[in-house]
Amino acid sequence: MDVEFVYDFRLQISLPRFHTAWDELDQDRQAQILRSWEEIRGNIPERVKELEAVINEKQAALTEELNFERSCHLNSEIAELASIINDLWIWFRLNPSLTTTEKSSS
């Protein structure tokens, strides 16, 4: 198996795991992988929106919270969700392209 998509429980999406270098894959296989990735990648903005809604709820709870320990816990949860969003955007920006084989004209 040259590439597999493995579910990441933290990000709640499948991520590619390469067992072969991208440039070593033929163009048909690269195209197949790109189609799969685009399907997954297309869901990232909706996932981010869901996480932002949870952050907003936790921030609202934080403004009302009087217990210091609970406030620290909420802050920690918000920071983790923000970290997940950041990682999702990094993966979203990952946009590989087909490797083109240039033939020299001699």
C-alpha positions as CSV (number, residue, x, y, z in Angstrom):
1,M,0.0,0.0,0.0
2,D,1.5,3.3,-1.1
3,V,-0.8,5.7,0.7
4,E,-3.6,5.2,3.3
5,F,-6.0,7.6,4.9
6,V,-6.0,7.2,8.7
7,Y,-8.6,8.7,10.9
8,D,-7.2,11.2,13.3
9,F,-9.4,11.2,16.4
10,R,-8.2,14.7,17.6
11,L,-9.0,16.4,14.3
12,Q,-11.9,14.1,13.4
13,I,-10.8,13.7,9.8
14,S,-8.8,11.2,7.9
15,L,-5.2,12.2,7.1
16,P,-2.9,10.7,4.4
17,R,-0.1,8.5,5.5
18,F,2.4,8.0,2.8
19,H,4.5,4.8,2.5
20,T,5.8,5.8,-0.9
21,A,7.2,9.2,-2.0
22,W,4.7,11.3,-3.9
23,D,7.0,11.7,-6.9
24,E,7.3,7.9,-7.1
25,L,3.6,7.4,-7.6
26,D,2.2,7.3,-11.1
27,Q,-0.1,10.1,-12.2
28,D,-3.2,7.9,-12.1
29,R,-2.5,7.0,-8.5
30,Q,-1.7,10.6,-7.6
31,A,-5.1,11.7,-9.2
32,Q,-6.9,9.0,-7.1
33,I,-5.3,10.2,-3.9
34,L,-6.0,13.9,-4.8
35,R,-9.7,13.0,-5.3
36,S,-9.9,11.3,-1.9
37,W,-8.0,14.2,-0.3
38,E,-10.3,16.8,-1.9
39,E,-13.3,15.0,-0.5
40,I,-11.8,15.1,3.0
41,R,-10.5,18.6,2.7
42,G,-13.9,19.9,1.6
43,N,-15.2,19.0,5.1
44,I,-12.6,21.0,7.0
45,P,-14.4,24.4,6.9
46,E,-17.6,22.9,8.4
47,R,-15.5,21.1,11.1
48,V,-13.9,24.4,11.9
49,K,-17.3,26.1,12.1
50,E,-18.4,23.4,14.6
51,L,-15.4,23.9,16.8
52,E,-15.7,27.7,16.7
53,A,-19.3,27.3,18.0
54,V,-18.0,25.2,20.9
55,I,-15.3,27.8,21.6
56,N,-18.0,30.5,21.7
57,E,-20.1,28.5,24.2
58,K,-17.1,27.9,26.4
59,Q,-16.1,31.6,26.3
60,A,-19.6,32.6,27.3
61,A,-19.4,30.1,30.2
62,L,-16.0,31.5,31.1
63,T,-17.4,35.0,31.4
64,E,-19.9,33.8,34.0
65,E,-17.6,31.4,35.8
66,L,-16.7,32.3,39.4
67,N,-14.7,29.2,40.3
68,F,-11.1,29.7,39.5
69,E,-10.3,26.0,38.9
70,R,-13.3,25.7,36.5
71,S,-12.1,28.9,34.7
72,C,-8.7,27.4,34.2
73,H,-10.3,24.2,32.9
74,L,-12.4,26.1,30.4
75,N,-9.4,28.1,29.3
76,S,-7.5,24.9,28.7
77,E,-10.4,23.5,26.7
78,I,-10.6,26.6,24.6
79,A,-6.9,26.5,23.9
80,E,-7.1,22.9,22.8
81,L,-10.0,23.6,20.5
82,A,-8.1,26.6,19.0
83,S,-5.1,24.3,18.4
84,I,-7.3,21.8,16.6
85,I,-8.6,24.6,14.4
86,N,-5.1,25.8,13.6
87,D,-4.1,22.2,12.6
88,L,-7.2,21.8,10.5
89,W,-6.4,25.0,8.6
90,I,-2.8,23.8,8.0
91,W,-4.2,20.6,6.5
92,F,-6.7,22.6,4.5
93,R,-4.0,24.6,2.9
94,L,-2.1,21.5,1.9
95,N,-2.9,21.2,-1.7
96,P,-0.6,18.8,-3.5
97,S,-0.7,18.6,-7.3
98,L,0.1,16.0,-9.9
99,T,3.7,15.5,-10.7
100,T,4.3,16.3,-14.3
101,T,7.0,14.5,-16.1
102,E,8.9,16.7,-18.3
103,K,10.4,15.2,-21.4
104,S,13.5,16.7,-22.8
105,S,13.4,17.7,-26.4
106,S,16.7,16.7,-27.9
